[in-house]
Amino acid sequence: MARGWYVIQVNTGFEKKVYRDLEAKKNQDVLRNVLLNVKLPEEDYVVERKGKKIEKKRLLYPGYILVELDIPEDEVEWKEVYTAIRSINGVNMFLSSGGGNKRPKPLSYDEVKQIFEQTGEIKSLSGKLESVYSVGDRVKVMEGAFAGFEGEVLEVINDKNMLAVSVEIFGRLVRLELEYTQVQKIG
């Protein structure tokens, strides 16, 4: 058995219907021990209407559904699983299979991790770094196009792990936004 997360392409607008149908078939017949999990990746966003903030959800990848499958090694069993999934109205094909009933390739660990971080199902390890910088600090740019330049911290942007730094270029002060890791405190 080849266990992993796979992507199914579905007709746009059919995502929730296909999701419900897969959930309903998950414990039936051919899919009983093969279809382990079904995900419809969504993200939260805020809309402001008439002065009120309303939280909503939207599909992260319209036209696609994630499924965790334990694909059988036996070709006959695989074709039965493939047929059961493809028989659901709105399902087009497995992504990365090249069409037909060829075995699809699972998503890599990094791809799955990135998707689940975007949906908030797992926390990002990169997260927010604690800044050791404060407004007025002198810093030297260590990386990027402005490496070697020195400047002054104008603003600490904690939610983006960035600093706004004023650097003199050709006699003019220029505001740069740099990541914490691109600069080093002087003195």
DRENPA-3360 file (N, C-alpha, C; in nm, 2 decimals, always signed):
BEGIN
1 = MARGWYVI = +0.08/-0.12/+0.00/+0.00/+0.00/+0.00/+0.09/+0.12/+0.00 ~ +0.05/+0.22/-0.08/+0.12/+0.35/-0.09/+0.04/+0.46/-0.03 ~ +0.07/+0.49/+0.10/-0.01/+0.59/+0.17/+0.05/+0.73/+0.15 ~ -0.04/+0.83/+0.12/+0.00/+0.97/+0.10/-0.11/+1.06/+0.07 ~ -0.09/+1.19/+0.06/-0.19/+1.28/+0.02/-0.18/+1.30/-0.13 ~ -0.30/+1.30/-0.19/-0.31/+1.32/-0.33/-0.41/+1.43/-0.36 ~ -0.40/+1.48/-0.49/-0.49/+1.59/-0.53/-0.58/+1.54/-0.63 ~ -0.71/+1.57/-0.61/-0.81/+1.53/-0.71/-0.87/+1.66/-0.77;
9 = QVNTGFEK = -0.86/+1.67/-0.91/-0.92/+1.79/-0.98/-1.07/+1.76/-0.99 ~ -1.15/+1.86/-0.96/-1.29/+1.85/-0.97/-1.34/+1.97/-1.05 ~ -1.47/+1.96/-1.09/-1.53/+2.08/-1.16/-1.54/+2.19/-1.07 ~ -1.51/+2.31/-1.11/-1.52/+2.43/-1.02/-1.67/+2.45/-0.99 ~ -1.69/+2.47/-0.86/-1.83/+2.48/-0.81/-1.88/+2.35/-0.75 ~ -1.81/+2.24/-0.78/-1.85/+2.11/-0.73/-1.77/+2.07/-0.61 ~ -1.68/+2.15/-0.56/-1.59/+2.11/-0.45/-1.66/+2.06/-0.33 ~ -1.76/+2.13/-0.28/-1.83/+2.09/-0.16/-1.91/+1.97/-0.18;
17 = KVYRDLEA = -1.97/+1.95/-0.30/-2.05/+1.84/-0.33/-1.96/+1.71/-0.33 ~ -1.85/+1.72/-0.40/-1.76/+1.61/-0.41/-1.70/+1.58/-0.27 ~ -1.67/+1.68/-0.19/-1.62/+1.66/-0.06/-1.72/+1.57/+0.02 ~ -1.85/+1.62/+0.02/-1.96/+1.54/+0.09/-1.97/+1.40/+0.04 ~ -1.97/+1.38/-0.09/-1.98/+1.25/-0.15/-1.86/+1.16/-0.11 ~ -1.74/+1.21/-0.11/-1.62/+1.13/-0.07/-1.63/+1.10/+0.08 ~ -1.68/+1.19/+0.16/-1.69/+1.16/+0.31/-1.80/+1.05/+0.33 ~ -1.90/+1.06/+0.25/-2.01/+0.96/+0.26/-1.96/+0.82/+0.22;
25 = KKNQDVLR = -1.88/+0.81/+0.11/-1.83/+0.68/+0.06/-1.70/+0.63/+0.14 ~ -1.65/+0.71/+0.23/-1.52/+0.68/+0.29/-1.53/+0.54/+0.37 ~ -1.64/+0.51/+0.42/-1.65/+0.38/+0.50/-1.73/+0.28/+0.43 ~ -1.74/+0.29/+0.29/-1.82/+0.19/+0.22/-1.73/+0.11/+0.13 ~ -1.76/-0.02/+0.11/-1.70/-0.11/+0.02/-1.55/-0.09/-0.01 ~ -1.52/-0.06/-0.14/-1.39/-0.05/-0.19/-1.30/+0.05/-0.12 ~ -1.36/+0.16/-0.08/-1.29/+0.28/-0.02/-1.27/+0.26/+0.13 ~ -1.32/+0.16/+0.19/-1.32/+0.15/+0.34/-1.19/+0.16/+0.40;
33 = NVLLNVKL = -1.09/+0.09/+0.36/-0.95/+0.11/+0.42/-0.85/+0.18/+0.33 ~ -0.90/+0.24/+0.22/-0.82/+0.31/+0.13/-0.83/+0.46/+0.14 ~ -0.95/+0.51/+0.15/-0.98/+0.66/+0.16/-0.97/+0.69/+0.31 ~ -0.86/+0.75/+0.36/-0.85/+0.78/+0.50/-0.89/+0.91/+0.54 ~ -0.88/+1.01/+0.46/-0.91/+1.15/+0.49/-0.94/+1.23/+0.37 ~ -1.03/+1.33/+0.39/-1.07/+1.42/+0.28/-1.06/+1.56/+0.33 ~ -0.99/+1.65/+0.26/-0.98/+1.79/+0.30/-1.01/+1.88/+0.18 ~ -1.08/+1.99/+0.22/-1.12/+2.09/+0.13/-1.05/+2.22/+0.18;
41 = PEEDYVVE = -0.92/+2.25/+0.14/-0.85/+2.35/+0.20/-0.91/+2.49/+0.18 ~ -0.94/+2.55/+0.30/-1.00/+2.68/+0.30/-0.92/+2.78/+0.39 ~ -0.93/+2.91/+0.36/-0.87/+3.01/+0.44/-0.97/+3.11/+0.49 ~ -0.94/+3.17/+0.60/-1.03/+3.27/+0.66/-0.99/+3.41/+0.61 ~ -1.09/+3.49/+0.59/-1.07/+3.63/+0.55/-1.18/+3.72/+0.61 ~ -1.15/+3.85/+0.61/-1.25/+3.94/+0.68/-1.30/+4.04/+0.57 ~ -1.43/+4.06/+0.57/-1.50/+4.15/+0.48/-1.56/+4.26/+0.57 ~ -1.55/+4.38/+0.53/-1.62/+4.49/+0.60/-1.74/+4.53/+0.52;
49 = RKGKKIEK = -1.85/+4.52/+0.59/-1.98/+4.57/+0.52/-2.06/+4.65/+0.62 ~ -2.09/+4.77/+0.58/-2.17/+4.86/+0.66/-2.11/+4.88/+0.80 ~ -1.97/+4.89/+0.80/-1.90/+4.92/+0.92/-1.88/+4.80/+1.01 ~ -1.93/+4.69/+0.97/-1.91/+4.56/+1.05/-1.81/+4.47/+0.98 ~ -1.72/+4.41/+1.06/-1.63/+4.31/+1.01/-1.69/+4.17/+1.01 ~ -1.69/+4.11/+0.90/-1.75/+3.97/+0.89/-1.65/+3.87/+0.85 ~ -1.63/+3.77/+0.93/-1.53/+3.66/+0.90/-1.60/+3.56/+0.80 ~ -1.52/+3.53/+0.70/-1.57/+3.43/+0.60/-1.46/+3.34/+0.57;
57 = KRLLYPGY = -1.50/+3.23/+0.49/-1.40/+3.13/+0.45/-1.41/+3.13/+0.29 ~ -1.30/+3.10/+0.23/-1.30/+3.08/+0.09/-1.20/+2.97/+0.06 ~ -1.22/+2.90/-0.06/-1.14/+2.79/-0.10/-1.00/+2.84/-0.13 ~ -0.90/+2.77/-0.08/-0.76/+2.80/-0.10/-0.72/+2.76/-0.25 ~ -0.78/+2.65/-0.29/-0.75/+2.60/-0.43/-0.88/+2.56/-0.50 ~ -0.95/+2.65/-0.55/-1.07/+2.62/-0.62/-1.05/+2.52/-0.73 ~ -1.14/+2.42/-0.74/-1.12/+2.31/-0.84/-1.04/+2.19/-0.79 ~ -1.00/+2.19/-0.67/-0.91/+2.08/-0.62/-0.95/+2.04/-0.48;
65 = ILVELDIP = -0.94/+1.91/-0.45/-0.96/+1.85/-0.32/-0.84/+1.76/-0.28 ~ -0.81/+1.76/-0.16/-0.70/+1.68/-0.11/-0.76/+1.55/-0.05 ~ -0.70/+1.44/-0.08/-0.74/+1.31/-0.02/-0.62/+1.23/+0.03 ~ -0.64/+1.18/+0.15/-0.53/+1.09/+0.20/-0.57/+0.95/+0.17 ~ -0.49/+0.88/+0.08/-0.52/+0.75/+0.04/-0.41/+0.65/+0.08 ~ -0.45/+0.53/+0.10/-0.36/+0.42/+0.11/-0.38/+0.33/-0.01 ~ -0.32/+0.36/-0.12/-0.34/+0.30/-0.25/-0.29/+0.16/-0.25 ~ -0.38/+0.06/-0.29/-0.33/-0.08/-0.29/-0.23/-0.10/-0.40;
73 = EDEVEWKE = -0.14/-0.20/-0.37/-0.04/-0.23/-0.47/-0.10/-0.31/-0.59 ~ -0.20/-0.39/-0.56/-0.26/-0.48/-0.66/-0.33/-0.39/-0.76 ~ -0.30/-0.41/-0.89/-0.35/-0.33/-1.00/-0.50/-0.34/-1.01 ~ -0.56/-0.46/-0.99/-0.71/-0.47/-1.00/-0.78/-0.39/-0.89 ~ -0.72/-0.40/-0.76/-0.78/-0.32/-0.65/-0.77/-0.17/-0.68 ~ -0.65/-0.13/-0.73/-0.63/+0.01/-0.76/-0.74/+0.06/-0.86 ~ -0.77/-0.02/-0.97/-0.86/+0.02/-1.07/-1.00/+0.03/-1.01 ~ -1.04/-0.06/-0.91/-1.17/-0.05/-0.84/-1.18/+0.08/-0.76;
81 = VYTAIRSI = -1.07/+0.12/-0.69/-1.06/+0.24/-0.61/-1.08/+0.36/-0.71 ~ -1.00/+0.36/-0.81/-1.00/+0.47/-0.91/-1.14/+0.48/-0.97 ~ -1.21/+0.37/-1.00/-1.34/+0.38/-1.06/-1.44/+0.43/-0.96 ~ -1.43/+0.39/-0.83/-1.52/+0.44/-0.73/-1.51/+0.59/-0.71 ~ -1.39/+0.64/-0.71/-1.37/+0.79/-0.69/-1.41/+0.86/-0.82 ~ -1.37/+0.81/-0.94/-1.41/+0.88/-1.06/-1.56/+0.88/-1.09 ~ -1.63/+0.78/-1.03/-1.78/+0.77/-1.05/-1.85/+0.88/-0.98 ~ -1.79/+0.96/-0.89/-1.85/+1.07/-0.82/-1.87/+1.18/-0.92;
89 = NGVNMFLS = -1.99/+1.23/-0.93/-2.02/+1.34/-1.02/-1.94/+1.47/-0.99 ~ -1.86/+1.52/-1.08/-1.78/+1.64/-1.06/-1.63/+1.61/-1.05 ~ -1.59/+1.48/-1.03/-1.45/+1.45/-1.03/-1.40/+1.44/-1.17 ~ -1.28/+1.50/-1.19/-1.22/+1.50/-1.32/-1.11/+1.39/-1.33 ~ -1.00/+1.42/-1.25/-0.89/+1.32/-1.25/-0.80/+1.35/-1.13 ~ -0.71/+1.25/-1.11/-0.60/+1.27/-1.01/-0.50/+1.36/-1.07 ~ -0.45/+1.46/-1.00/-0.34/+1.54/-1.04/-0.21/+1.46/-1.04 ~ -0.12/+1.48/-1.13/+0.01/+1.41/-1.14/+0.00/+1.27/-1.19;
97 = SGGGNKRP = -0.12/+1.23/-1.24/-0.13/+1.09/-1.29/-0.11/+1.08/-1.44 ~ -0.12/+1.20/-1.50/-0.11/+1.20/-1.65/-0.23/+1.15/-1.72 ~ -0.35/+1.14/-1.64/-0.47/+1.10/-1.70/-0.49/+0.95/-1.70 ~ -0.60/+0.91/-1.75/-0.63/+0.76/-1.75/-0.64/+0.71/-1.61 ~ -0.62/+0.58/-1.59/-0.63/+0.53/-1.45/-0.49/+0.49/-1.40 ~ -0.39/+0.57/-1.45/-0.25/+0.55/-1.40/-0.24/+0.60/-1.25 ~ -0.15/+0.54/-1.18/-0.13/+0.57/-1.04/-0.08/+0.71/-1.02 ~ -0.15/+0.79/-0.94/-0.10/+0.93/-0.92/+0.02/+0.93/-0.82;
105 = KPLSYDEV = +0.10/+1.04/-0.82/+0.21/+1.05/-0.73/+0.16/+1.13/-0.61 ~ +0.20/+1.09/-0.49/+0.15/+1.17/-0.37/+0.23/+1.30/-0.36 ~ +0.17/+1.40/-0.29/+0.23/+1.52/-0.26/+0.35/+1.50/-0.17 ~ +0.45/+1.59/-0.18/+0.57/+1.57/-0.09/+0.53/+1.62/+0.04 ~ +0.61/+1.59/+0.14/+0.59/+1.63/+0.28/+0.58/+1.78/+0.29 ~ +0.68/+1.85/+0.22/+0.68/+2.00/+0.22/+0.55/+2.06/+0.16 ~ +0.50/+2.00/+0.06/+0.38/+2.05/-0.01/+0.26/+2.04/+0.09 ~ +0.25/+1.92/+0.15/+0.14/+1.90/+0.25/+0.15/+1.99/+0.37;
113 = KQIFEQTG = +0.27/+2.01/+0.42/+0.30/+2.10/+0.53/+0.26/+2.24/+0.50 ~ +0.30/+2.29/+0.38/+0.27/+2.42/+0.34/+0.12/+2.45/+0.33 ~ +0.04/+2.35/+0.27/-0.10/+2.36/+0.26/-0.17/+2.37/+0.40 ~ -0.13/+2.28/+0.49/-0.19/+2.28/+0.62/-0.15/+2.40/+0.70 ~ -0.03/+2.46/+0.68/+0.01/+2.58/+0.74/-0.08/+2.70/+0.69 ~ -0.11/+2.70/+0.56/-0.20/+2.80/+0.50/-0.34/+2.79/+0.56 ~ -0.39/+2.67/+0.58/-0.53/+2.66/+0.63/-0.53/+2.67/+0.78 ~ -0.42/+2.68/+0.85/-0.41/+2.69/+0.99/-0.43/+2.56/+1.07;
121 = EIKSLSGK = -0.43/+2.45/+1.00/-0.44/+2.32/+1.07/-0.32/+2.28/+1.15 ~ -0.20/+2.33/+1.10/-0.08/+2.32/+1.18/-0.01/+2.46/+1.18 ~ +0.06/+2.48/+1.29/+0.12/+2.61/+1.31/+0.25/+2.61/+1.23 ~ +0.28/+2.73/+1.17/+0.41/+2.75/+1.10/+0.52/+2.76/+1.20 ~ +0.63/+2.69/+1.18/+0.74/+2.69/+1.27/+0.82/+2.82/+1.25 ~ +0.81/+2.88/+1.13/+0.88/+3.01/+1.11/+0.82/+3.12/+1.19 ~ +0.69/+3.13/+1.20/+0.62/+3.22/+1.29/+0.68/+3.36/+1.30 ~ +0.65/+3.42/+1.41/+0.70/+3.55/+1.43/+0.83/+3.54/+1.52;
129 = LESVYSVG = +0.93/+3.62/+1.48/+1.05/+3.62/+1.56/+1.05/+3.74/+1.65 ~ +1.11/+3.73/+1.76/+1.11/+3.84/+1.86/+1.23/+3.93/+1.81 ~ +1.19/+4.06/+1.80/+1.29/+4.16/+1.75/+1.39/+4.20/+1.86 ~ +1.51/+4.21/+1.83/+1.61/+4.26/+1.92/+1.64/+4.41/+1.88 ~ +1.57/+4.46/+1.78/+1.59/+4.59/+1.73/+1.49/+4.69/+1.79 ~ +1.53/+4.82/+1.80/+1.43/+4.92/+1.83/+1.46/+5.04/+1.75 ~ +1.36/+5.13/+1.74/+1.37/+5.25/+1.66/+1.49/+5.33/+1.71 ~ +1.57/+5.37/+1.61/+1.69/+5.45/+1.64/+1.82/+5.37/+1.64;
137 = DRVKVMEG = +1.81/+5.24/+1.64/+1.93/+5.16/+1.64/+2.00/+5.18/+1.51 ~ +2.14/+5.17/+1.51/+2.22/+5.17/+1.39/+2.24/+5.03/+1.35 ~ +2.22/+5.00/+1.22/+2.24/+4.87/+1.17/+2.32/+4.87/+1.04 ~ +2.38/+4.75/+1.01/+2.45/+4.73/+0.88/+2.37/+4.63/+0.80 ~ +2.35/+4.66/+0.68/+2.28/+4.56/+0.59/+2.38/+4.45/+0.55 ~ +2.35/+4.32/+0.58/+2.44/+4.21/+0.56/+2.41/+4.13/+0.43 ~ +2.29/+4.14/+0.38/+2.25/+4.06/+0.27/+2.17/+4.14/+0.17 ~ +2.16/+4.10/+0.05/+2.08/+4.16/-0.06/+2.16/+4.27/-0.13;
145 = AFAGFEGE = +2.08/+4.35/-0.21/+2.14/+4.45/-0.30/+2.21/+4.56/-0.23 ~ +2.17/+4.58/-0.10/+2.23/+4.70/-0.03/+2.32/+4.65/+0.08 ~ +2.38/+4.53/+0.06/+2.48/+4.48/+0.16/+2.59/+4.57/+0.17 ~ +2.63/+4.60/+0.30/+2.74/+4.69/+0.32/+2.70/+4.83/+0.37 ~ +2.58/+4.87/+0.33/+2.52/+5.00/+0.37/+2.49/+5.00/+0.52 ~ +2.50/+5.12/+0.58/+2.46/+5.13/+0.72/+2.34/+5.23/+0.72 ~ +2.26/+5.21/+0.82/+2.14/+5.29/+0.84/+2.08/+5.29/+0.98 ~ +1.97/+5.36/+0.99/+1.90/+5.37/+1.12/+1.76/+5.31/+1.11;
153 = VLEVINDK = +1.73/+5.23/+1.21/+1.59/+5.17/+1.22/+1.49/+5.28/+1.24 ~ +1.39/+5.29/+1.14/+1.28/+5.38/+1.15/+1.16/+5.32/+1.22 ~ +1.14/+5.18/+1.19/+1.02/+5.12/+1.24/+1.05/+4.97/+1.25 ~ +0.99/+4.90/+1.35/+1.00/+4.76/+1.37/+0.86/+4.70/+1.33 ~ +0.86/+4.62/+1.23/+0.74/+4.56/+1.18/+0.73/+4.41/+1.23 ~ +0.68/+4.39/+1.35/+0.69/+4.26/+1.41/+0.61/+4.15/+1.34 ~ +0.49/+4.19/+1.29/+0.41/+4.08/+1.23/+0.47/+4.03/+1.10 ~ +0.56/+4.10/+1.03/+0.63/+4.06/+0.91/+0.77/+4.02/+0.93;
161 = NMLAVSVE = +0.82/+4.03/+1.06/+0.96/+4.00/+1.09/+1.05/+4.09/+1.01 ~ +1.02/+4.22/+1.00/+1.09/+4.31/+0.92/+1.12/+4.44/+0.99 ~ +1.21/+4.52/+0.94/+1.25/+4.65/+0.99/+1.24/+4.75/+0.87 ~ +1.20/+4.87/+0.90/+1.21/+4.98/+0.81/+1.34/+5.05/+0.84 ~ +1.43/+5.06/+0.75/+1.56/+5.12/+0.78/+1.59/+5.23/+0.68 ~ +1.64/+5.34/+0.73/+1.68/+5.46/+0.65/+1.82/+5.45/+0.61 ~ +1.85/+5.44/+0.48/+1.99/+5.43/+0.43/+2.02/+5.54/+0.34 ~ +2.14/+5.60/+0.35/+2.18/+5.71/+0.26/+2.24/+5.65/+0.13;
169 = IFGRLVRL = +2.18/+5.68/+0.02/+2.23/+5.63/-0.11/+2.24/+5.75/-0.20 ~ +2.36/+5.78/-0.26/+2.39/+5.90/-0.34/+2.34/+6.03/-0.28 ~ +2.36/+6.04/-0.15/+2.33/+6.16/-0.08/+2.18/+6.18/-0.04 ~ +2.10/+6.08/-0.07/+1.96/+6.09/-0.03/+1.92/+5.97/+0.06 ~ +1.83/+6.00/+0.16/+1.79/+5.90/+0.25/+1.68/+5.82/+0.18 ~ +1.69/+5.69/+0.19/+1.60/+5.60/+0.12/+1.55/+5.50/+0.23 ~ +1.42/+5.48/+0.23/+1.36/+5.38/+0.32/+1.36/+5.24/+0.26 ~ +1.42/+5.15/+0.34/+1.42/+5.01/+0.29/+1.34/+4.92/+0.39;
177 = ELEYTQVQ = +1.27/+4.82/+0.35/+1.21/+4.72/+0.44/+1.30/+4.60/+0.42 ~ +1.36/+4.56/+0.53/+1.45/+4.44/+0.54/+1.41/+4.34/+0.65 ~ +1.43/+4.22/+0.62/+1.40/+4.11/+0.72/+1.51/+4.12/+0.83 ~ +1.47/+4.08/+0.95/+1.56/+4.08/+1.07/+1.69/+4.02/+1.03 ~ +1.68/+3.91/+0.96/+1.81/+3.83/+0.92/+1.90/+3.90/+0.82 ~ +1.85/+4.01/+0.76/+1.93/+4.07/+0.66/+2.02/+4.18/+0.72 ~ +2.00/+4.22/+0.85/+2.08/+4.33/+0.91/+2.15/+4.28/+1.04 ~ +2.24/+4.36/+1.08/+2.31/+4.33/+1.20/+2.33/+4.46/+1.28;
185 = KIG = +2.31/+4.46/+1.41/+2.32/+4.58/+1.49/+2.46/+4.62/+1.50 ~ +2.48/+4.76/+1.49/+2.62/+4.81/+1.50/+2.64/+4.87/+1.64 ~ +2.75/+4.83/+1.71/+2.78/+4.88/+1.84/+2.69/+4.85/+1.94;
% end
